């Protein structure tokens, strides 16, 4: 029993460390994809990568977004931010790590309607891209997940592990007083352990949920 408890503790710590790294990793969201900050001035999401080269009054961006080459120039003058991306030019005002229009509405909201044709994803909207590029430039990153996921993982994991190691004790934890002989049958023990295994699997899914969704 002690052997399996020790193994359970080691696995718990290893998964918790990986989960904290996954959820706490800083980056910027763009069209449902998380561009994680891999180094100073570099962000990556899957096969896409964006590099930032700072200039006197802004920055240059190079890399790939949705598999397409990216070349953009950001300039900031007298509170106005201008982002040039080929033929697309977006202007806005800095606010809370993003860009807003003259009425104070986030530029990222100005995406209109996108339609998928033939199963192909539509190109990235220039307003959303400009907002994300400014966030990278301004250092307005955010964590990929929530700390609450780590606590939920810990609760489910230990509920599952204790149900596997001590099926009778956990099954009758709050109701032992109601039975003269609080014992589980072999089938009951198996079901209790099965439920514990399901809880442990669910805990891992919750912990790494940001990876599954994005």
C-alpha positions in Angstrom: 0.0 0.0 0.0 2.8 2.4 0.9 4.4 1.7 -2.4 1.4 2.7 -4.4 0.8 5.7 -2.2 4.4 6.9 -2.9 3.9 6.3 -6.6 0.7 8.3 -6.5 2.4 11.2 -4.7 5.3 11.3 -7.2 2.9 11.3 -10.2 0.8 14.0 -8.5 3.8 16.3 -8.1 5.0 15.7 -11.6 1.6 16.4 -13.2 1.1 19.4 -10.9 4.4 20.9 -12.0 3.6 20.4 -15.7 0.1 21.7 -15.2 1.2 24.9 -13.4 3.6 25.6 -16.3 0.9 25.0 -18.8 -1.7 27.2 -17.1 0.7 30.0 -16.0 2.5 30.4 -19.3 2.2 33.9 -20.6 1.2 35.0 -24.1 -1.4 36.7 -26.3 -4.6 35.4 -27.7 -5.3 35.7 -31.5 -8.4 34.3 -33.1 -8.7 31.5 -30.5 -5.0 30.6 -30.7 -2.6 31.2 -27.9 0.7 32.7 -28.9 3.0 31.8 -26.0 5.9 34.0 -25.3 8.9 31.7 -25.9 11.6 34.4 -25.4 12.0 38.1 -25.2 10.4 39.4 -28.4 9.2 36.0 -29.7 5.8 34.4 -29.6 4.7 31.0 -31.0 1.5 29.0 -31.5 1.8 25.6 -33.1 3.8 26.1 -36.3 3.3 29.9 -36.3 5.9 32.3 -35.0 6.0 36.0 -34.5 9.3 37.9 -33.9 9.4 41.5 -32.7 12.2 44.0 -33.6 11.8 47.2 -31.7 12.4 50.5 -33.4 12.7 54.1 -32.3 8.9 54.7 -32.2 7.4 51.3 -32.5 8.3 47.8 -33.8 8.6 45.5 -36.8 7.0 42.1 -36.8 8.0 39.1 -39.0 7.0 35.5 -39.0 3.9 33.5 -39.8 0.2 33.7 -38.8 -2.2 30.9 -39.8 0.6 29.6 -42.1 0.8 32.9 -44.0 3.9 35.2 -44.0 3.6 38.2 -41.7 5.3 41.5 -42.2 4.0 44.4 -40.1 5.1 47.8 -38.9 3.8 49.4 -35.8 4.3 53.0 -35.0 3.1 55.0 -32.0 2.9 58.8 -32.3 1.1 61.2 -30.0 -1.0 58.4 -28.5 -2.1 57.0 -31.8 -1.0 53.5 -32.8 -0.7 52.7 -36.5 -0.2 49.1 -37.7 0.6 48.5 -41.3 0.3 44.9 -42.6 0.8 45.0 -46.4 -2.4 46.6 -47.8 -4.1 46.6 -44.5 -3.7 49.6 -42.2 -5.3 49.8 -38.8 -5.2 52.7 -36.4 -6.3 52.8 -32.8 -5.6 54.1 -29.3 -3.8 52.2 -26.5 -6.1 51.0 -23.7 -5.6 48.2 -21.1 -3.0 46.5 -23.2 -5.1 46.6 -26.4 -6.3 49.0 -29.0 -9.6 50.9 -29.1 -11.2 53.1 -31.7 -12.1 56.8 -31.4 -15.3 55.8 -29.5 -13.4 53.7 -27.0 -14.6 50.3 -28.4 -12.0 47.5 -28.6 -10.7 47.1 -32.2 -10.7 43.3 -31.7 -14.5 43.5 -31.7 -14.5 45.0 -35.2 -14.2 41.7 -36.9 -17.4 41.6 -38.9 -18.7 38.2 -40.1 -16.2 35.5 -41.2 -17.3 32.6 -43.3 -15.6 29.2 -43.7 -15.6 28.1 -47.4 -14.9 24.5 -48.3 -13.8 23.7 -44.8 -11.0 26.3 -45.0 -10.5 28.8 -42.2 -11.0 32.4 -43.1 -7.9 34.7 -43.0 -7.1 36.4 -39.7 -9.0 39.7 -39.4 -6.6 42.7 -39.6 -8.2 44.4 -36.6 -7.7 41.3 -34.3 -4.2 40.9 -35.6 -3.3 44.6 -35.0 -4.7 44.3 -31.5 -2.7 41.2 -30.8 0.5 42.7 -32.2 0.1 45.7 -30.0 -0.4 43.5 -27.0 2.9 41.7 -27.8 4.6 45.0 -28.3 3.3 46.5 -25.0 4.0 43.4 -23.0 0.3 42.9 -22.3 0.4 39.2 -21.9 -1.9 36.9 -19.9 -1.7 33.4 -18.5 -3.0 30.6 -20.7 -5.2 29.0 -18.1 -6.6 29.6 -14.6 -5.1 28.7 -11.3 -8.4 27.3 -10.3 -7.7 24.4 -12.7 -4.8 23.3 -10.5 -6.9 23.2 -7.4 -9.7 21.3 -9.1 -7.0 18.8 -10.4 -5.7 18.3 -6.8 -9.1 17.7 -5.4 -10.2 15.2 -8.1 -6.8 13.5 -8.1 -6.7 12.8 -4.4 -10.4 11.8 -4.3 -9.6 9.3 -7.0 -6.4 8.0 -5.5 -7.9 7.5 -2.0 -10.9 5.7 -3.6 -8.5 3.3 -5.3 -6.2 2.7 -2.3 -9.0 2.6 0.4 -12.3 1.8 -1.4 -14.2 0.8 1.7 -13.0 3.7 3.9 -13.9 6.3 1.2 -17.2 4.7 0.3 -18.4 4.7 3.9 -16.6 7.9 4.9 -19.8 9.8 5.9 -22.2 6.9 6.3 -20.4 4.2 8.3 -22.5 5.0 11.3 -25.7 3.9 9.4 -24.4 0.3 8.9 -23.9 -2.5 11.4 -21.2 -4.1 9.1 -19.9 -1.5 6.7 -18.3 -3.7 4.1 -18.2 -3.7 0.3 -18.6 -6.8 -1.8 -15.9 -7.6 -4.4 -18.1 -6.0 -7.1 -18.5 -2.9 -4.9 -14.8 -2.6 -4.3 -14.2 -2.9 -8.0 -16.8 -0.2 -8.8 -15.3 2.1 -6.1 -11.9 1.7 -7.6 -13.2 2.3 -11.1 -14.8 5.5 -10.0 -11.5 6.5 -8.4 -9.7 5.9 -11.7 -12.3 8.0 -13.6 -11.8 10.8 -11.1 -8.0 10.7 -11.6 -8.4 10.8 -15.4 -10.8 13.7 -15.1 -8.3 15.5 -12.9 -5.6 15.3 -15.7 -8.1 16.5 -18.3 -9.0 19.5 -16.2 -5.4 20.3 -15.5 -4.4 20.4 -19.1 -7.8 21.7 -20.5 -6.2 24.8 -22.1 -4.2 22.4 -24.4 -7.2 20.5 -25.4 -9.3 23.5 -26.2 -6.7 25.7 -27.9 
